Amino acid sequence: MFIECTSFCLCFQEFFKMSNHMSELETHVSAWTWVNHIKPYYETYRFGDFEFQVDLEKVDFLCEKPTFKYRKSPMLDPKVVFKSQYKNDTDEAQEMTIRVQRTTSATARIRMKHGFTADNGVGIKLRAPPEVDSAFGGYLPIKTEETSDLCHSMTWKYNSKITAAPRKTTVAKFEVNEERLVCDFSTYVSLKGKVKVTVVHKSSGTTIKTIKESIRTIIDEYLPNATPYDPQENIVWIGAQEARWPFRGDITFNYGISQNEVVE
């Protein structure tokens, strides 16, 4: 499940709070189903007697454009991607043409701090910061709830002429200058659509009940009310048709920004 990020507006009605961690959406749906549709009618049974099969196929997940807060990061040492020695044993200078193509990696390490998982993963596509947009193709897929490591190839071409001095050894190096960018990000993911929950009695394998309900309604009814003391960034907002869930984390980017030639 990958959720493409788009920008949208909501009309807020109520808000609810979540603690500072990653939540499992299916767990909340299962608990809501137990409290509202199973426990009142099967009083002699326990929650563990049933299997709750949560189907999110009809739920849409839309991610808003994120905001980024940047931290100061030092420049990285240049990366030498090509090096060659030319020994000129003659008494005249020699000119040589060098044509080289090399590939480096642009990497991103994404750590989630707040949000939810669904279908055994996070599964959102976060819009990349403008500074690294071209290096990462515009979007950053976040797959896991802990750390997602991304790697994109960057191609560099080196086409130059060098002069080797007589009776000397000339060293030519092709370097790529790399930068590190560290930032915190925050955004909201809206959830809209209907969840299907099939409740199966484990011992007998019998389907007890099938429930279809709006994910907005489930979150509205299950999550506790926020208080004036809850951090604004932890609040899950309930709109007329959807719920908006806050997502936060940090990203460390390492990527090439320029190339240069060094002749010694």
NUMARFI-912717 format. One record per residue (C-alpha): y, x, z; residue in one letter. Coordinates in steps of 0.5 Angstrom, whole numbers, padded with zeros to 4 digits, always signed. Layout:
YXZa/...
***
This chain:
+0000+0000+0000m/+0007+0003-0002f/+0013+0000-0001i/+0019+0001-0006e/+0026+0002-0002c/+0031-0003-0004t/+0038-0005-0001s/+0038-0013+0001f/+0042-0017+0006c/+0040-0022+0012l/+0043-0027+0016c/+0040-0026+0023f/+0038-0031+0028q/+0035-0028+0034e/+0032-0021+0036f/+0027-0018+0039f/+0025-0011+0042k/+0020-0006+0041m/+0019+0001+0045s/+0020+0007+0042n/+0013+0008+0038h/+0009+0007+0032m/+0006+0000+0032s/+0000-0003+0029e/+0002-0009+0025l/-0005-0012+0025e/-0006-0011+0032t/+0000-0016+0034h/-0003-0021+0029v/-0009-0021+0032s/-0006-0022+0039a/-0002-0027+0036w/-0008-0031+0033t/-0012-0030+0040w/-0006-0033+0044v/-0004-0039+0040n/-0011-0041+0036h/-0017-0038+0039i/-0016-0037+0047k/-0014-0045+0048p/-0020-0047+0045y/-0025-0042+0047y/-0024-0041+0054e/-0031-0038+0056t/-0030-0033+0051y/-0026-0026+0051r/-0022-0023+0046f/-0027-0018+0045g/-0032-0023+0043d/-0029-0024+0036f/-0027-0020+0030e/-0020-0021+0027f/-0020-0020+0020q/-0012-0019+0018v/-0011-0020+0010d/-0003-0017+0009l/-0004-0018+0001e/+0001-0024+0001k/+0006-0020+0005v/+0012-0017+0002d/+0015-0010+0005f/+0022-0008+0003l/+0025-0002+0005c/+0033-0001+0006e/+0037+0005+0003k/+0036+0010+0009p/+0042+0013+0013t/+0041+0021+0014f/+0044+0025+0020k/+0044+0032+0018y/+0043+0038+0022r/+0045+0045+0021k/+0040+0049+0018s/+0040+0057+0016p/+0039+0059+0009m/+0032+0062+0008l/+0030+0069+0005d/+0030+0069-0003p/+0023+0068-0005k/+0021+0074-0010v/+0017+0070-0016v/+0016+0076-0021f/+0017+0084-0020k/+0015+0089-0025s/+0017+0097-0025q/+0019+0100-0032y/+0018+0108-0032k/+0022+0111-0038n/+0020+0118-0039d/+0024+0119-0045t/+0031+0122-0045d/+0034+0116-0048e/+0036+0109-0045a/+0031+0104-0047q/+0032+0096-0047e/+0027+0091-0045m/+0027+0084-0046t/+0023+0080-0040i/+0021+0072-0041r/+0018+0069-0035v/+0016+0062-0032q/+0014+0061-0025r/+0013+0055-0021t/+0015+0054-0013t/+0014+0049-0009s/+0019+0044-0006a/+0016+0041+0001t/+0018+0036+0006a/+0015+0035+0013r/+0016+0028+0015i/+0015+0026+0022r/+0015+0018+0024m/+0018+0016+0031k/+0019+0009+0030h/+0016+0003+0026g/+0009+0000+0024f/+0003+0002+0021t/-0001-0003+0016a/-0007-0003+0012d/-0009+0004+0016n/-0002+0007+0014g/+0005+0007+0014v/+0005+0006+0006g/+0013+0006+0005i/+0017+0010+0000k/+0023+0013+0003l/+0029+0014-0002r/+0030+0021-0002a/+0037+0024+0001p/+0042+0026-0005p/+0041+0033-0004e/+0034+0033-0006v/+0033+0027-0010d/+0032+0032-0016s/+0027+0036-0013a/+0023+0030-0010f/+0023+0025-0016g/+0028+0020-0012g/+0023+0018-0007y/+0019+0020-0001l/+0012+0017+0000p/+0010+0016+0008i/+0003+0015+0008k/+0001+0017+0016t/+0004+0015+0022e/+0004+0022+0025e/+0006+0027+0020t/+0006+0027+0012s/+0007+0033+0008d/+0009+0033+0001l/+0009+0038-0004c/+0013+0038-0011h/+0013+0043-0016s/+0019+0047-0019m/+0019+0051-0025t/+0024+0057-0026w/+0025+0060-0033k/+0027+0068-0033y/+0030+0070-0040n/+0034+0077-0039s/+0035+0084-0042k/+0035+0090-0038i/+0036+0097-0039t/+0031+0103-0036a/+0035+0109-0035a/+0032+0115-0038p/+0027+0119-0034r/+0028+0114-0028k/+0023+0108-0026t/+0027+0101-0026t/+0025+0095-0022v/+0026+0088-0024a/+0026+0082-0019k/+0026+0075-0021f/+0028+0071-0014e/+0029+0064-0012v/+0034+0062-0007n/+0031+0057-0002e/+0035+0052+0003e/+0032+0049+0009r/+0035+0042+0010l/+0033+0038+0017v/+0035+0031+0018c/+0034+0025+0022d/+0033+0018+0018f/+0033+0011+0020s/+0032+0005+0016t/+0029-0002+0016y/+0023-0005+0013v/+0023-0013+0012s/+0017-0017+0012l/+0016-0023+0008k/+0010-0028+0006g/+0004-0031+0009k/-0002-0027+0013v/-0009-0029+0013k/-0013-0028+0019v/-0020-0030+0019t/-0023-0030+0026v/-0031-0029+0026v/-0035-0029+0032h/-0039-0022+0033k/-0045-0024+0036s/-0047-0030+0031s/-0043-0028+0025g/-0040-0035+0024t/-0033-0036+0022t/-0029-0039+0027i/-0023-0041+0024k/-0018-0038+0018t/-0011-0038+0020i/-0005-0037+0015k/+0002-0036+0018e/+0009-0033+0016s/+0009-0026+0018i/+0016-0028+0020r/+0014-0033+0025t/+0008-0029+0028i/+0013-0023+0030i/+0018-0029+0032d/+0013-0032+0037e/+0009-0026+0039y/+0014-0020+0041l/+0018-0021+0047p/+0026-0022+0047n/+0031-0017+0047a/+0036-0016+0053t/+0043-0013+0052p/+0040-0007+0055y/+0035-0005+0050d/+0038+0000+0045p/+0040-0003+0038q/+0036+0002+0034e/+0029-0001+0037n/+0031-0008+0036i/+0027-0012+0031v/+0031-0017+0028w/+0029-0024+0026i/+0032-0028+0020g/+0031-0034+0016a/+0025-0032+0012q/+0024-0025+0014e/+0023-0020+0020a/+0027-0013+0019r/+0023-0008+0023w/+0027-0001+0025p/+0024+0005+0022f/+0026+0012+0025r/+0024+0019+0024g/+0026+0026+0022d/+0025+0031+0015i/+0025+0038+0014t/+0026+0040+0007f/+0025+0047+0004n/+0027+0047-0003y/+0029+0052-0009g/+0037+0051-0011i/+0038+0057-0015s/+0035+0063-0019q/+0038+0071-0019n/+0036+0077-0022e/+0035+0084-0018v/+0035+0090-0022v/+0034+0097-0018e/
***
